[in-house]
Amino acid sequence: MLLCIDTGNTNTVFSIWNGSEIVATWRTSTEHQRTADQYYVWLSTLMNVRRIEAEITEVIVSSTVPRVVFNLRVLANRYFDCRPLVVGKPECLLPHVPRVDVGTTVGPDRLVNSAGAFDRYGGDLIVVDFGTATTFDVVAGDGAYVGGVISPGVNTSLEGLHHAAAALPHVDVTMPEKVIGTNTVACMQSGVFWGYVGLVRETCNRIKAEYGRPMRVIATGGLAPLFNQGHKLFDAFDEFLTIHGLVVIHQYNKEQGNL
């Protein structure tokens, strides 16, 4: 079986692919101090709880946090007796080469999202990923990543607001009952929710106008359904888009004889 590891700045997702479907997915906080042994104890315990007995023989990693990659490599080598495929490294082949400015390094999460989205939805897409940052990835008609937009993430913005203004509390992100808040929490929730609805809508509209062709908007990330309540910002929501992208890239490397 294939172990897919998606490491973001806040959380790391482990998913097991059995060749035809995802059989389990777990999420943990991203901590660069975590050792390979700690990863294995945590993962093997969860596999036992789910009674997953099949052996992991292959590993693919996408990480926006370079410091965690070493221990994930050790995890694959020591406990699964394999060399992991790491997206963004020269030895990892991509189904579609990105077309960006010379010398630009594209984040592995954006490469993976583009590969997964193109495989499922075709080309001419905007992929909106609600993570630590809110990213907009433009996927061309042939599947290539051709650029995008990076905005502060929802929770990142809330944390920044709280730290910059000591009197403002931590609040949950939710759709407010009214736009005009009548208390501090309601005011903050309205500002965040409607602010991000406007950000997503305006950014996508401007991308579409500049791109000059019809485009579909695909959303992923935990907060995507929240921002689609009653306001059709997206054509589809795909919870496991990034994991699917990892599977697609891994399969492509196998087909090319790179594994």
Buried (B, 14 or more C-beta within 10 A) or exposed (E): BBBBBBBBBBBBBBBBBEEEEBBBBBBBEBEEEBEBEBBBEBBEEBBEEEEBEEEBEBBBBBBBBEEBBEBBBBBBBEBBEBEBBBBBEEEBBBBBEBEBEEEEEBBBBBBBBBBBBBBBBEBBBBBBBBBBBBBBBBBBEEBBBBBBBEBBBBBBBBEEBBEEEEEBEEBEBEBBEEEEBEEEBBBBBBBBBBEBBEBBBEBBEEBBEEBEEEBBBBBBBBBBEBBBEEEEBBEBBBBBBBBBBBBBBBBBBEEEEEB
